[in-house]
Amino acid sequence: MNPSRFVLALLLLAVPAHAAAPARTVYFTTEDKLVFLEVRVNGSRPLTFILDSGAPHTVVDSTAAVNLGLSLLAPDHTTGAGKGSVSRLHTTPLDLAIGEVPLSVEDPWVIDLGQVGGIRHVDGLIGADLFERYVVTLDPVRQTLTMADPSTFKAKGPPIPLIVDQDRLYVNMTLTLSNGVSETHRVRIDTGSADAVSDNLVRRSPEHRKATQGVGLGQSYVDESGVFESVRIGPHTIHRSWGASNDHPAAGMEIFRRFTSTFDASHGRLFLAPNRHFHEPVPAPAPAGR
């Protein structure tokens, strides 16, 4: 054999057949801070899904499920941002494609997303399945979403501990009020919400008002909103952040639009790089009834 061909053959044998795919980047559109992605379901035409880390499972809208011919199984109920329960169905495993990035979903949910307040109608929600399968980098300035294989991902910058619990993502945040009250709470990361931080500590804020809350799945309601003098995530501090009361503390895109965020759920790491939105004020909620 020609020596050069022999060397080439050895090099080819050294490459594993299951070599990880390179990171892939897709562009998204945005509306009210939320991330809208083009997604194909079982090879369908492009559909519109919202990136929603607060959803423990990927969701297909009930109308889209019928149009796709999905089998509807096992009716039950779940909860959302609002009060009360929401009817849902399950369906058989699905093969999704976000651009060229495949995502197999073992237990997709089917919910009537037409009842979701505050957003235009969409065909589904990309939930925690994506974050558990890939390292996901969300860049709100460039409007890009990059998905990388956790086995080949190389971290940049200091990590912040990311907690994965029952298909939900959490991070510890230190919440401080203007009266000196300060507590560190475990807060759920919810990219499907346009809100900032919501936590019952805000009930003790000297500056507060009644506002409509729970916009999303379930029934909206009126409760207290107030001001956190500061919200600290790792080394980053956001000042004067209006937030709602919430029995289940959460942080939405009003916070995460201020960073390029990399979620490495497989290794329990979150990387945050402040962007040009970092110092923008957090808007106060409209008073209830408006």
Summary of the structure (lengths in Angstrom):
residues: 290
radius of gyration: 21.0
end to end distance: 81.0
largest distance: 82.5
contacts: 918
relative contact order: 0.17
helix: 14%
strand: 45%
